[in-house]
Amino acid sequence: MEIILITDIAGVGYKNDIVTVKAGYGRNYLIPQGFALLANASNRKIVAENVRQASHKAEKLKKDAEEIAAAIGDLTIDIKTVVGESGRIFGRVTNTQVADILKAKGFNIDRKKITLDDVKSIGTYSATIDLHKEVKHKIALNVIAQED
């Protein structure tokens, strides 16, 4: 089933994309929740016109995302966590922790836009920030033991 996304949906696509999903997912979840429209001829024309009118705004959003990525640069974030004797961490390092640290450094990034590697012990990991559908930025995470 082809649908037109009204909002960005992780793992499916971005706003105004025409994507193919399973019929049940489209009819029972995406369309009733207002996340998508059926990709018929009239909806395609409406979305094409909206995209054409909003193209200059989309360029500005992309430029802003590139500026944020440039400002972040090669930032390395230190995350302190409780560690056992074997070097494994208790609990998890979450995207909320990364978002809070970025906010403290002056970057207001939504936690839902941050994807982390699987962090199980102290060491260096990476996180990907999805700033725009064409702009993704990687940052380094340094997971260290918390001092008692």
N, CA, C and O atoms as a MOPAC input file, in Angstrom:
PM7 MOZYME 1SCF
protein

 N      0.84700 1    -1.16400 1     0.00000 1
 C      0.00000 1     0.00000 1     0.00000 1
 C      0.89400 1     1.23000 1     0.00000 1
 O      1.82800 1     1.31700 1     0.79700 1
 N      0.62100 1     2.17300 1    -0.87900 1
 C      1.38500 1     3.40800 1    -0.94100 1
 C      0.65900 1     4.48700 1    -0.15800 1
 O     -0.55200 1     4.67100 1    -0.28300 1
 N      1.44300 1     5.20200 1     0.66200 1
 C      0.89100 1     6.29100 1     1.45500 1
 C      1.80600 1     7.50000 1     1.34200 1
 O      2.96300 1     7.38500 1     0.93900 1
 N      1.27500 1     8.65300 1     1.70100 1
 C      2.05000 1     9.89200 1     1.75300 1
 C      2.16500 1    10.26800 1     3.21900 1
 O      1.15200 1    10.44000 1     3.89700 1
 N      3.38600 1    10.39700 1     3.71400 1
 C      3.59700 1    10.71800 1     5.13000 1
 C      3.33300 1    12.19500 1     5.39300 1
 O      3.76600 1    13.05900 1     4.63100 1
 N      2.62600 1    12.47100 1     6.46500 1
 C      2.33400 1    13.84300 1     6.87200 1
 C      3.37800 1    14.32400 1     7.87300 1
 O      3.65400 1    15.52100 1     7.95200 1
 N      3.96500 1    13.39500 1     8.64400 1
 C      5.01300 1    13.72200 1     9.60300 1
 C      6.18300 1    12.76500 1     9.40700 1
 O      6.04700 1    11.73900 1     8.74100 1
 N      7.33100 1    13.10200 1     9.99000 1
 C      8.48500 1    12.20200 1     9.97200 1
 C      8.19000 1    11.02100 1    10.87700 1
 O      7.73600 1    11.19500 1    12.00800 1
 N      8.45100 1     9.80700 1    10.37500 1
 C      8.26200 1     8.60200 1    11.17700 1
 C      9.54300 1     7.78700 1    11.07300 1
 O      9.94800 1     7.38300 1     9.98400 1
 N     10.17800 1     7.54900 1    12.22700 1
 C     11.45200 1     6.82500 1    12.26400 1
 C     11.28300 1     5.44000 1    11.65100 1
 O     10.34800 1     4.71100 1    11.98500 1
 N     12.18400 1     5.09000 1    10.76400 1
 C     12.17200 1     3.77300 1    10.14600 1
 C     11.23800 1     3.65400 1     8.95800 1
 O     11.26200 1     2.64200 1     8.25800 1
 N     10.41200 1     4.66900 1     8.71400 1
 C      9.47400 1     4.61600 1     7.59100 1
 C      9.84100 1     5.66900 1     6.55800 1
 O     10.04200 1     5.34100 1     5.38900 1
 N      9.93300 1     6.93000 1     6.97000 1
 C     10.27600 1     7.99400 1     6.03600 1
 C     10.06400 1     9.36100 1     6.64700 1
 O      9.81500 1     9.51100 1     7.84300 1
 N     10.17400 1    10.35600 1     5.77400 1
 C     10.07000 1    11.74000 1     6.20400 1
 C      8.80000 1    12.37400 1     5.64100 1
 O      8.14800 1    11.80700 1     4.76500 1
 N      8.46200 1    13.53700 1     6.14500 1
 C      7.26800 1    14.25400 1     5.73100 1
 C      7.24700 1    14.42100 1     4.21100 1
 O      8.26900 1    14.73200 1     3.60000 1
 N      6.08700 1    14.21400 1     3.61300 1
 C      5.82300 1    14.33400 1     2.17900 1
 C      6.45100 1    13.24000 1     1.33200 1
 O      6.37600 1    13.31100 1     0.10500 1
 N      7.06200 1    12.23900 1     1.93000 1
 C      7.57500 1    11.09400 1     1.17600 1
 C      6.42000 1    10.16400 1     0.82900 1
 O      5.48200 1     9.99900 1     1.60900 1
 N      6.50200 1     9.55700 1    -0.35900 1
 C      5.55300 1     8.51800 1    -0.73700 1
 C      6.26100 1     7.19500 1    -0.48800 1
 O      7.27500 1     6.89200 1    -1.11800 1
 N      5.71500 1     6.40700 1     0.44100 1
 C      6.35300 1     5.15200 1     0.83400 1
 C      5.36400 1     3.99900 1     0.72500 1
 O      4.14900 1     4.19400 1     0.71400 1
 N      5.91200 1     2.81100 1     0.64600 1
 C      5.09000 1     1.60700 1     0.61700 1
 C      5.17800 1     0.93000 1     1.97100 1
 O      6.27000 1     0.64200 1     2.46200 1
 N      4.02300 1     0.67700 1     2.57100 1
 C      3.95400 1    -0.01200 1     3.85600 1
 C      2.94400 1    -1.13500 1     3.74600 1
 O      2.17900 1    -1.20500 1     2.78400 1
 N      2.94500 1    -2.00400 1     4.72900 1
 C      1.94300 1    -3.06800 1     4.75200 1
 C      0.56400 1    -2.44400 1     4.96500 1
 O      0.42000 1    -1.44400 1     5.66700 1
 N     -0.43100 1    -3.04800 1     4.35100 1
 C     -1.78000 1    -2.48800 1     4.35700 1
 C     -2.32600 1    -2.30000 1     5.76900 1
 O     -2.94700 1    -1.27500 1     6.05300 1
 N     -2.10800 1    -3.26200 1     6.65300 1
 C     -2.60800 1    -3.15300 1     8.01300 1
 C     -1.98600 1    -2.00200 1     8.77200 1
 O     -2.67900 1    -1.29000 1     9.49800 1
 N     -0.68700 1    -1.81000 1     8.61400 1
 C      0.02000 1    -0.72300 1     9.28900 1
 C     -0.50000 1     0.62600 1     8.79000 1
 O     -0.69900 1     1.55200 1     9.57700 1
 N     -0.71500 1     0.72800 1     7.49500 1
 C     -1.21100 1     1.97400 1     6.92600 1
 C     -2.65100 1     2.26000 1     7.31800 1
 O     -2.96300 1     3.35700 1     7.78100 1
 N     -3.52600 1     1.28400 1     7.13800 1
 C     -4.96200 1     1.50000 1     7.37600 1
 C     -5.33300 1     1.55200 1     8.85600 1
 O     -6.24100 1     2.28600 1     9.24800 1
 N     -4.62700 1     0.76900 1     9.67700 1
 C     -5.01500 1     0.66900 1    11.08100 1
 C     -4.25000 1     1.59600 1    12.00700 1
 O     -4.70100 1     1.85700 1    13.12200 1
 N     -3.09200 1     2.10200 1    11.56800 1
 C     -2.31400 1     2.95600 1    12.46500 1
 C     -1.99700 1     4.31900 1    11.84100 1
 O     -2.40400 1     5.35000 1    12.37600 1
 N     -1.27800 1     4.33300 1    10.71600 1
 C     -0.77800 1     5.60100 1    10.18100 1
 C     -1.89000 1     6.55600 1     9.74600 1
 O     -1.87100 1     7.73300 1    10.10700 1
 N     -2.84700 1     6.06000 1     8.98200 1
 C     -3.91300 1     6.93500 1     8.48000 1
 C     -4.85300 1     7.37900 1     9.60700 1
 O     -5.14300 1     8.57100 1     9.70000 1
 N     -5.34800 1     6.46800 1    10.47300 1
 C     -6.24100 1     6.92700 1    11.55800 1
 C     -5.57300 1     7.88700 1    12.54700 1
 O     -6.23800 1     8.77000 1    13.08700 1
 N     -4.26800 1     7.72600 1    12.79100 1
 C     -3.56400 1     8.60800 1    13.71800 1
 C     -3.24500 1     9.96500 1    13.09200 1
 O     -2.80100 1    10.87900 1    13.78800 1
 N     -3.46800 1    10.10200 1    11.78600 1
 C     -3.18600 1    11.36300 1    11.10600 1
 C     -1.73300 1    11.50500 1    10.70100 1
 O     -1.27500 1    12.61600 1    10.43300 1
 N     -0.99200 1    10.39500 1    10.65000 1
 C      0.41200 1    10.43600 1    10.26100 1
 C      0.59700 1    10.30000 1     8.75700 1
 O      1.68000 1    10.58300 1     8.24400 1
 N     -0.44800 1     9.86700 1     8.03200 1
 C     -0.30700 1     9.61100 1     6.60600 1
 C     -1.63700 1     9.77900 1     5.88600 1
 O     -2.70600 1     9.78500 1     6.49600 1
 N     -1.53400 1     9.91800 1     4.55500 1
 C     -2.68600 1     9.95600 1     3.66300 1
 C     -2.52800 1     8.84800 1     2.64300 1
 O     -1.40800 1     8.44200 1     2.33000 1
 N     -3.63000 1     8.36000 1     2.12700 1
 C     -3.58700 1     7.39200 1     1.04600 1
 C     -3.00900 1     8.08300 1    -0.18700 1
 O     -3.37300 1     9.22100 1    -0.48500 1
 N     -2.11500 1     7.41200 1    -0.90200 1
 C     -1.40600 1     8.02600 1    -2.03200 1
 C     -2.22600 1     7.89700 1    -3.31300 1
 O     -1.79000 1     7.25300 1    -4.26700 1
 N     -3.42000 1     8.51100 1    -3.33700 1
 C     -4.20500 1     8.51600 1    -4.56700 1
 C     -3.81400 1     9.73700 1    -5.39700 1
 O     -2.99800 1    10.54900 1    -4.96200 1
 N     -4.39500 1     9.86800 1    -6.58700 1
 C     -3.98700 1    10.92600 1    -7.52300 1
 C     -4.20800 1    12.32300 1    -6.95200 1
 O     -3.33700 1    13.18400 1    -7.08000 1
 N     -5.36100 1    12.56200 1    -6.32100 1
 C     -5.63600 1    13.90600 1    -5.81700 1
 C     -4.71400 1    14.27200 1    -4.65500 1
 O     -4.24400 1    15.40700 1    -4.58200 1
 N     -4.44500 1    13.32700 1    -3.73900 1
 C     -3.53000 1    13.61000 1    -2.62500 1
 C     -2.11600 1    13.84200 1    -3.12600 1
 O     -1.39800 1    14.67800 1    -2.57700 1
 N     -1.69900 1    13.11000 1    -4.16600 1
 C     -0.36300 1    13.31900 1    -4.74100 1
 C     -0.23200 1    14.73400 1    -5.30200 1
 O      0.80200 1    15.37700 1    -5.12300 1
 N     -1.27800 1    15.22400 1    -5.98200 1
 C     -1.24100 1    16.58200 1    -6.54300 1
 C     -1.16700 1    17.62300 1    -5.44300 1
 O     -0.41900 1    18.59600 1    -5.54600 1
 N     -1.94400 1    17.41600 1    -4.39200 1
 C     -1.94800 1    18.36300 1    -3.27700 1
 C     -0.57200 1    18.42000 1    -2.62300 1
 O     -0.05300 1    19.50500 1    -2.36200 1
 N      0.01800 1    17.25800 1    -2.36000 1
 C      1.34000 1    17.20900 1    -1.72100 1
 C      2.40900 1    17.80100 1    -2.64300 1
 O      3.30800 1    18.49900 1    -2.17500 1
 N      2.32000 1    17.52700 1    -3.95300 1
 C      3.29300 1    18.08900 1    -4.89600 1
 C      3.23300 1    19.61000 1    -4.89600 1
 O      4.26900 1    20.27400 1    -4.93900 1
 N      2.02500 1    20.16400 1    -4.84700 1
 C      1.88600 1    21.62100 1    -4.80100 1
 C      2.40900 1    22.17900 1    -3.48300 1
 O      3.07600 1    23.21400 1    -3.47600 1
 N      2.12100 1    21.51700 1    -2.38100 1
 C      2.63800 1    21.96700 1    -1.08000 1
 C      4.15800 1    21.93100 1    -1.03900 1
 O      4.79200 1    22.84000 1    -0.50200 1
 N      4.74400 1    20.87600 1    -1.60900 1
 C      6.20400 1    20.76800 1    -1.64400 1
 C      6.79900 1    21.87900 1    -2.49800 1
 O      7.81300 1    22.47200 1    -2.13100 1
 N      6.17900 1    22.15800 1    -3.62400 1
 C      6.68200 1    23.21300 1    -4.50700 1
 C      6.65400 1    24.56300 1    -3.79100 1
 O      7.60600 1    25.33800 1    -3.87900 1
 N      5.56400 1    24.83800 1    -3.08600 1
 C      5.44400 1    26.11500 1    -2.38700 1
 C      6.38300 1    26.21400 1    -1.19400 1
 O      6.81600 1    27.30800 1    -0.83300 1
 N      6.69900 1    25.08600 1    -0.58300 1
 C      7.53400 1    25.10000 1     0.62100 1
 C      9.00200 1    24.80500 1     0.33500 1
 O      9.78300 1    24.61800 1     1.26800 1
 N      9.39000 1    24.76100 1    -0.93600 1
 C     10.77200 1    24.37900 1    -1.25300 1
 C     11.78600 1    25.37900 1    -0.70800 1
 O     12.85500 1    24.97400 1    -0.24900 1
 N     11.47900 1    26.66900 1    -0.74800 1
 C     12.43800 1    27.63700 1    -0.20800 1
 C     12.56100 1    27.50800 1     1.30600 1
 O     13.64200 1    27.70000 1     1.86300 1
 N     11.45500 1    27.18300 1     1.97000 1
 C     11.50300 1    26.96700 1     3.40800 1
 C     12.31900 1    25.72300 1     3.74000 1
 O     13.05500 1    25.70200 1     4.72700 1
 N     12.18700 1    24.67900 1     2.90900 1
 C     12.93900 1    23.44500 1     3.12200 1
 C     14.44100 1    23.68900 1     2.96500 1
 O     15.24400 1    23.11000 1     3.69700 1
 N     14.81600 1    24.52900 1     2.02800 1
 C     16.23900 1    24.86200 1     1.85100 1
 C     16.77900 1    25.57100 1     3.08800 1
 O     17.91200 1    25.32700 1     3.50300 1
 N     15.96800 1    26.44900 1     3.67700 1
 C     16.40500 1    27.14500 1     4.89200 1
 C     16.56400 1    26.16400 1     6.05100 1
 O     17.51800 1    26.26400 1     6.82300 1
 N     15.63000 1    25.21400 1     6.17800 1
 C     15.73200 1    24.21500 1     7.24100 1
 C     16.99200 1    23.37000 1     7.06700 1
 O     17.67100 1    23.05700 1     8.04500 1
 N     17.30500 1    23.00300 1     5.82600 1
 C     18.51100 1    22.22300 1     5.55900 1
 C     19.75300 1    23.03700 1     5.89200 1
 O     20.70100 1    22.51600 1     6.47900 1
 N     19.75100 1    24.30500 1     5.52100 1
 C     20.89600 1    25.17300 1     5.81200 1
 C     21.08500 1    25.32400 1     7.32000 1
 O     22.21200 1    25.28800 1     7.81300 1
 N     19.97600 1    25.49500 1     8.05600 1
 C     20.05400 1    25.59700 1     9.51900 1
 C     20.61800 1    24.30900 1    10.12700 1
 O     21.43000 1    24.35900 1    11.05100 1
 N     20.18500 1    23.15500 1     9.60500 1
 C     20.68300 1    21.87200 1    10.10100 1
 C     22.17800 1    21.73600 1     9.82900 1
 O     22.91900 1    21.23300 1    10.67400 1
 N     22.62500 1    22.18300 1     8.65700 1
 C     24.06100 1    22.13400 1     8.34200 1
 C     24.85500 1    23.05300 1     9.25500 1
 O     25.97800 1    22.72600 1     9.63700 1
 N     24.28400 1    24.20300 1     9.61100 1
 C     24.96400 1    25.12000 1    10.52900 1
 C     25.08600 1    24.52000 1    11.92400 1
 O     26.11600 1    24.67700 1    12.58000 1
 N     24.04300 1    23.83500 1    12.37900 1
 C     24.09700 1    23.17400 1    13.68900 1
 C     25.15500 1    22.07400 1    13.66800 1
 O     25.92400 1    21.93100 1    14.61800 1
 N     25.19500 1    21.28900 1    12.57500 1
 C     26.19700 1    20.22600 1    12.45600 1
 C     27.60600 1    20.80600 1    12.46600 1
 O     28.50600 1    20.23600 1    13.08200 1
 N     27.80300 1    21.92800 1    11.79400 1
 C     29.12200 1    22.56800 1    11.78000 1
 C     29.47700 1    23.10300 1    13.16600 1
 O     30.63500 1    23.03400 1    13.58000 1
 N     28.48900 1    23.63600 1    13.88400 1
 C     28.74400 1    24.16100 1    15.22900 1
 C     29.09800 1    23.03500 1    16.19200 1
 O     29.96100 1    23.20000 1    17.05300 1
 N     28.43600 1    21.89800 1    16.04900 1
 C     28.74900 1    20.75100 1    16.90600 1
 C     30.14100 1    20.23100 1    16.57600 1
 O     30.91300 1    19.92500 1    17.48400 1
 N     30.47000 1    20.12700 1    15.30600 1
 C     31.79900 1    19.71400 1    14.86400 1
 C     32.20500 1    18.36000 1    15.39500 1
 O     31.41700 1    17.41400 1    15.37600 1
 N     33.42300 1    18.26600 1    15.86400 1
 C     33.97600 1    17.01300 1    16.38600 1
 C     33.82400 1    16.93300 1    17.89600 1
 O     34.75700 1    16.55100 1    18.60300 1
 N     32.66300 1    17.29100 1    18.38100 1
 C     32.39000 1    17.30600 1    19.81500 1
 C     32.46600 1    15.90000 1    20.39900 1
 O     31.93300 1    14.95200 1    19.82400 1
 N     33.13000 1    15.77300 1    21.53900 1
 C     33.16700 1    14.52100 1    22.28900 1
 C     32.47700 1    14.76500 1    23.62200 1
 O     32.81400 1    15.69500 1    24.35600 1
 N     31.51100 1    13.91600 1    23.91700 1
 C     30.73000 1    14.06400 1    25.14800 1
 C     31.19000 1    13.02600 1    26.15300 1
 O     31.30700 1    11.84500 1    25.82500 1
 N     31.45200 1    13.46300 1    27.38000 1
 C     31.78300 1    12.54200 1    28.46600 1
 C     30.51000 1    12.21100 1    29.22900 1
 O     29.80300 1    13.10400 1    29.69600 1
 N     30.22600 1    10.92500 1    29.35000 1
 C     29.05000 1    10.46300 1    30.08700 1
 C     29.53600 1     9.64300 1    31.26500 1
 O     30.18000 1     8.60800 1    31.09400 1
 N     29.22000 1    10.11600 1    32.47000 1
 C     29.62300 1     9.40100 1    33.67600 1
 C     28.50500 1     8.44800 1    34.07100 1
 O     27.33600 1     8.83200 1    34.11500 1
 N     28.87300 1     7.19900 1    34.35900 1
 C     27.88500 1     6.20300 1    34.73000 1
 C     28.47000 1     5.25600 1    35.76500 1
 O     29.68900 1     5.15500 1    35.90700 1
 N     27.61100 1     4.57200 1    36.47500 1
 C     28.03400 1     3.61700 1    37.49400 1
 C     28.52200 1     2.35600 1    36.78300 1
 O     27.84600 1     1.81000 1    35.91100 1
 N     29.73100 1     1.90300 1    37.18500 1
 C     30.37200 1     0.77900 1    36.51000 1
 C     30.70900 1    -0.29900 1    37.53500 1
 O     31.13300 1     0.00200 1    38.65100 1
 N     30.51800 1    -1.55700 1    37.14500 1
 C     30.89400 1    -2.67200 1    38.00800 1
 C     32.38600 1    -2.93500 1    37.91900 1
 O     33.09400 1    -2.26000 1    37.17200 1
 N     32.86600 1    -3.90400 1    38.67100 1
 C     34.29100 1    -4.20600 1    38.68800 1
 C     34.79000 1    -4.75000 1    37.35600 1
 O     35.96900 1    -4.59900 1    37.03400 1
 N     33.92400 1    -5.37300 1    36.58300 1
 C     34.33800 1    -5.94000 1    35.29900 1
 C     34.38500 1    -4.89200 1    34.18700 1
 O     34.80300 1    -5.20400 1    33.07200 1
 N     33.96600 1    -3.66000 1    34.46500 1
 C     33.97500 1    -2.61300 1    33.45300 1
 C     32.63900 1    -2.44500 1    32.75500 1
 O     32.46900 1    -1.53400 1    31.94400 1
 N     31.68600 1    -3.32000 1    33.06400 1
 C     30.34900 1    -3.20100 1    32.47100 1
 C     29.54400 1    -2.16400 1    33.24900 1
 O     29.68400 1    -2.03300 1    34.46500 1
 N     28.70500 1    -1.43400 1    32.52900 1
 C     27.92400 1    -0.39500 1    33.18200 1
 C     26.62700 1    -0.97300 1    33.73700 1
 O     26.10700 1    -1.97300 1    33.24100 1
 N     26.11800 1    -0.31500 1    34.78200 1
 C     24.81300 1    -0.66500 1    35.32700 1
 C     23.78900 1     0.19400 1    34.59500 1
 O     23.98800 1     1.40000 1    34.45100 1
 N     22.71800 1    -0.39700 1    34.14200 1
 C     21.70200 1     0.35400 1    33.41300 1
 C     22.13500 1     0.58400 1    31.98400 1
 O     22.80300 1    -0.25700 1    31.38400 1
 N     21.75200 1     1.73300 1    31.43800 1
 C     22.07300 1     2.04800 1    30.05600 1
 C     22.45300 1     3.50800 1    29.92900 1
 O     22.16100 1     4.33500 1    30.79300 1
 N     23.11200 1     3.79500 1    28.82200 1
 C     23.31400 1     5.17100 1    28.40500 1
 C     22.20300 1     5.44200 1    27.40300 1
 O     22.07100 1     4.71600 1    26.41800 1
 N     21.40400 1     6.47300 1    27.63800 1
 C     20.23600 1     6.72000 1    26.80700 1
 C     20.39800 1     7.98800 1    25.97200 1
 O     21.25100 1     8.83400 1    26.24200 1
 N     19.55300 1     8.08600 1    24.95400 1
 C     19.57700 1     9.28000 1    24.11500 1
 C     19.10400 1    10.51500 1    24.89600 1
 O     19.43800 1    11.63900 1    24.52200 1
 N     18.34700 1    10.32400 1    25.95400 1
 C     17.93100 1    11.44200 1    26.79800 1
 C     19.13200 1    12.05000 1    27.52200 1
 O     19.23800 1    13.27000 1    27.64600 1
 N     20.03900 1    11.18400 1    28.00300 1
 C     21.25600 1    11.68500 1    28.64900 1
 C     22.09200 1    12.50200 1    27.66300 1
 O     22.60000 1    13.56900 1    28.00700 1
 N     22.22900 1    12.00000 1    26.44800 1
 C     23.00700 1    12.70600 1    25.42600 1
 C     22.33800 1    14.03900 1    25.09800 1
 O     23.02200 1    15.05500 1    24.97000 1
 N     21.00800 1    14.04800 1    24.96200 1
 C     20.28700 1    15.28900 1    24.66200 1
 C     20.45900 1    16.30700 1    25.78600 1
 O     20.61600 1    17.49800 1    25.52000 1
 N     20.43000 1    15.85000 1    27.04100 1
 C     20.61300 1    16.76200 1    28.17500 1
 C     22.01300 1    17.37200 1    28.17800 1
 O     22.17000 1    18.56300 1    28.44900 1
 N     23.02500 1    16.56700 1    27.87900 1
 C     24.39800 1    17.07900 1    27.83500 1
 C     24.55600 1    18.06800 1    26.68300 1
 O     25.20900 1    19.10000 1    26.83700 1
 N     23.96000 1    17.75800 1    25.53100 1
 C     24.01600 1    18.68700 1    24.39400 1
 C     23.30000 1    19.99600 1    24.72700 1
 O     23.75200 1    21.07000 1    24.32900 1
 N     22.18600 1    19.90900 1    25.45500 1
 C     21.45000 1    21.11300 1    25.84400 1
 C     22.30100 1    21.96700 1    26.77800 1
 O     22.28800 1    23.19400 1    26.68500 1
 N     23.04400 1    21.31600 1    27.68400 1
 C     23.92000 1    22.04900 1    28.59600 1
 C     25.04600 1    22.74600 1    27.82900 1
 O     25.55700 1    23.77300 1    28.27400 1
 N     25.42800 1    22.19300 1    26.68700 1
 C     26.47700 1    22.80500 1    25.86400 1
 C     25.91500 1    23.81600 1    24.86900 1
 O     26.66700 1    24.41000 1    24.09500 1
 N     24.57700 1    24.01500 1    24.88600 1
 C     23.97300 1    25.04800 1    24.05500 1
 C     23.31400 1    24.54700 1    22.77800 1
 O     22.93000 1    25.35600 1    21.93300 1
 N     23.17300 1    23.23700 1    22.61400 1
 C     22.53900 1    22.68200 1    21.41600 1
 C     21.22700 1    22.02800 1    21.82000 1
 O     21.22400 1    21.04000 1    22.55400 1
 N     20.11400 1    22.57200 1    21.34500 1
 C     18.80100 1    22.05300 1    21.70700 1
 C     18.38400 1    21.00900 1    20.66300 1
 O     17.77300 1    21.34400 1    19.64900 1
 N     18.72000 1    19.75700 1    20.92300 1
 C     18.43300 1    18.64600 1    20.00900 1
 C     17.38800 1    17.74700 1    20.67200 1
 O     17.52600 1    17.38300 1    21.84000 1
 N     16.34800 1    17.39300 1    19.92700 1
 C     15.31100 1    16.49900 1    20.43300 1
 C     15.90000 1    15.11000 1    20.62600 1
 O     16.64900 1    14.63000 1    19.77500 1
 N     15.56800 1    14.46000 1    21.73800 1
 C     16.13200 1    13.14900 1    22.05200 1
 C     15.74400 1    12.09400 1    21.01800 1
 O     16.47000 1    11.12000 1    20.82200 1
 N     14.60800 1    12.28500 1    20.35900 1
 C     14.14400 1    11.32200 1    19.36500 1
 C     14.98200 1    11.35800 1    18.09400 1
 O     14.90500 1    10.44900 1    17.26900 1
 N     15.77400 1    12.40200 1    17.94000 1
 C     16.62200 1    12.53700 1    16.75700 1
 C     18.02200 1    11.95200 1    16.98400 1
 O     18.87100 1    12.02400 1    16.09500 1
 N     18.26800 1    11.37700 1    18.16100 1
 C     19.58800 1    10.83500 1    18.50800 1
 C     19.51800 1     9.32000 1    18.51700 1
 O     18.64000 1     8.73600 1    19.15200 1
 N     20.44800 1     8.67900 1    17.81000 1
 C     20.54700 1     7.22800 1    17.77500 1
 C     21.91400 1     6.83100 1    18.32400 1
 O     22.94300 1     7.34300 1    17.88300 1
 N     21.91600 1     5.90700 1    19.29600 1
 C     23.16400 1     5.49800 1    19.94900 1
 C     23.58500 1     4.09800 1    19.52100 1
 O     22.76200 1     3.27200 1    19.12500 1
 N     24.89300 1     3.85500 1    19.61100 1
 C     25.39400 1     2.48900 1    19.53200 1
 C     24.95700 1     1.77100 1    20.80500 1
 O     24.51900 1     2.41300 1    21.75900 1
 N     25.07100 1     0.45600 1    20.82500 1
 C     24.74100 1    -0.31800 1    22.02200 1
 C     25.89500 1    -0.17200 1    23.01500 1
 O     26.98500 1    -0.69300 1    22.77800 1
 N     25.66200 1     0.52700 1    24.11600 1
 C     26.70200 1     0.81600 1    25.09800 1
 C     26.56300 1    -0.15700 1    26.25100 1
 O     25.55100 1    -0.15400 1    26.95200 1
 N     27.59600 1    -1.01200 1    26.45700 1
 C     27.54500 1    -2.00200 1    27.53500 1
 C     28.69200 1    -1.87100 1    28.52200 1
 O     28.62400 1    -2.41400 1    29.62500 1
 N     29.74500 1    -1.15900 1    28.14200 1
 C     30.88300 1    -1.00800 1    29.04100 1
 C     31.50900 1     0.36300 1    28.82000 1
 O     31.11400 1     1.10700 1    27.92300 1
 N     32.50600 1     0.68400 1    29.66900 1
 C     33.17400 1     1.96700 1    29.50300 1
 C     33.97800 1     1.92800 1    28.20700 1
 O     34.42100 1     0.86700 1    27.76600 1
 N     34.15800 1     3.09300 1    27.61100 1
 C     34.88900 1     3.18000 1    26.35500 1
 C     34.33800 1     4.29900 1    25.49000 1
 O     33.57700 1     5.15000 1    25.95000 1
 N     34.74300 1     4.27800 1    24.22000 1
 C     34.32700 1     5.30400 1    23.27600 1
 C     33.31300 1     4.71900 1    22.30300 1
 O     33.52600 1     3.64700 1    21.73700 1
 N     32.21600 1     5.42900 1    22.11700 1
 C     31.13900 1     5.01000 1    21.22800 1
 C     30.75100 1     6.19000 1    20.35300 1
 O     31.29000 1     7.28500 1    20.50900 1
 N     29.82800 1     5.97300 1    19.44000 1
 C     29.36400 1     7.08400 1    18.62100 1
 C     27.84700 1     7.17000 1    18.67100 1
 O     27.15400 1     6.18900 1    18.93700 1
 N     27.35400 1     8.37100 1    18.40800 1
 C     25.92000 1     8.62200 1    18.32700 1
 C     25.65900 1     9.39700 1    17.04100 1
 O     26.47500 1    10.22300 1    16.62900 1
 N     24.53500 1     9.13200 1    16.41900 1
 C     24.16400 1     9.83400 1    15.19400 1
 C     22.99600 1    10.75800 1    15.50200 1
 O     21.99900 1    10.34600 1    16.09500 1
 N     23.13500 1    12.01100 1    15.09300 1
 C     22.07700 1    12.99900 1    15.27600 1
 C     21.44600 1    13.24600 1    13.91400 1
 O     22.13200 1    13.63000 1    12.96700 1
 N     20.14200 1    13.02800 1    13.81500 1
 C     19.39200 1    13.21300 1    12.57300 1
 C     18.82800 1    14.63100 1    12.57900 1
 O     17.72500 1    14.86100 1    13.07300 1
 N     19.58600 1    15.58100 1    12.02800 1
 C     19.18500 1    16.97800 1    12.05900 1
 C     18.19800 1    17.32900 1    10.95200 1
 O     17.37000 1    18.22600 1    11.11000 1
 N     18.29000 1    16.62300 1     9.84200 1
 C     17.44300 1    16.85100 1     8.66500 1
 C     17.49200 1    15.57400 1     7.86000 1
 O     18.38600 1    14.75500 1     8.07000 1
 N     16.55700 1    15.37800 1     6.94200 1
 C     16.57100 1    14.11700 1     6.21400 1
 C     17.81200 1    13.95900 1     5.36000 1
 O     18.14700 1    12.84200 1     4.96600 1
 N     18.50200 1    15.04900 1     5.06400 1
 C     19.74100 1    14.97100 1     4.29500 1
 C     20.97500 1    15.31000 1     5.13200 1
 O     22.09500 1    15.24400 1     4.62600 1
 N     20.78900 1    15.67000 1     6.39500 1
 C     21.91000 1    16.06100 1     7.25000 1
 C     21.91700 1    15.19100 1     8.50300 1
 O     21.04700 1    15.30900 1     9.36600 1
 N     22.91400 1    14.31800 1     8.58400 1
 C     23.11100 1    13.48500 1     9.76300 1
 C     24.53300 1    13.75500 1    10.25800 1
 O     25.46200 1    13.88900 1     9.46200 1
 N     24.69000 1    13.83300 1    11.58100 1
 C     25.99300 1    14.18200 1    12.14500 1
 C     26.35500 1    13.18500 1    13.23500 1
 O     25.51600 1    12.82700 1    14.06200 1
 N     27.61000 1    12.73700 1    13.23300 1
 C     28.08200 1    11.79800 1    14.24900 1
 C     28.87800 1    12.55100 1    15.30400 1
 O     29.66100 1    13.45000 1    14.99700 1
 N     28.65300 1    12.15600 1    16.56700 1
 C     29.44200 1    12.68700 1    17.66300 1
 C     30.02300 1    11.50100 1    18.44300 1
 O     29.49800 1    10.38900 1    18.40400 1
 N     31.10900 1    11.77500 1    19.14300 1
 C     31.76600 1    10.73400 1    19.92500 1
 C     31.26300 1    10.79500 1    21.37100 1
 O     31.08000 1    11.87200 1    21.93800 1
 N     31.04700 1     9.61200 1    21.95000 1
 C     30.64400 1     9.50600 1    23.34800 1
 C     31.75500 1     8.81000 1    24.09600 1
 O     32.19900 1     7.73600 1    23.68900 1
 N     32.21000 1     9.40000 1    25.17800 1
 C     33.23900 1     8.79700 1    26.00800 1
 C     32.57300 1     8.38400 1    27.31500 1
 O     32.32500 1     9.22500 1    28.18000 1
 N     32.28100 1     7.09000 1    27.46300 1
 C     31.62600 1     6.58300 1    28.65900 1
 C     32.69600 1     6.28900 1    29.70100 1
 O     33.58400 1     5.46300 1    29.49000 1
 N     32.59000 1     6.99200 1    30.84000 1
 C     33.60300 1     6.86900 1    31.89100 1
 C     32.93900 1     6.47300 1    33.20800 1
 O     31.73500 1     6.65600 1    33.39000 1
 N     33.73100 1     5.93300 1    34.11300 1
 C     33.23300 1     5.52800 1    35.41900 1
 C     32.93900 1     6.74400 1    36.27700 1
 O     33.70900 1     7.70400 1    36.29100 1
 N     31.82900 1     6.70100 1    36.99100 1
 C     31.44000 1     7.78500 1    37.87400 1
 C     32.24200 1     7.68600 1    39.15600 1
 O     32.37800 1     6.60800 1    39.73500 1
 N     32.77000 1     8.81900 1    39.59400 1
 C     33.53600 1     8.87500 1    40.84600 1
 C     32.57300 1     8.79800 1    42.02000 1
 O     31.52800 1     9.44800 1    42.00500 1
 N     32.90300 1     8.02700 1    43.01800 1
 C     32.04200 1     7.89800 1    44.20700 1
 C     32.20200 1     9.05100 1    45.14700 1
 O     31.54900 1     9.09200 1    46.19000 1

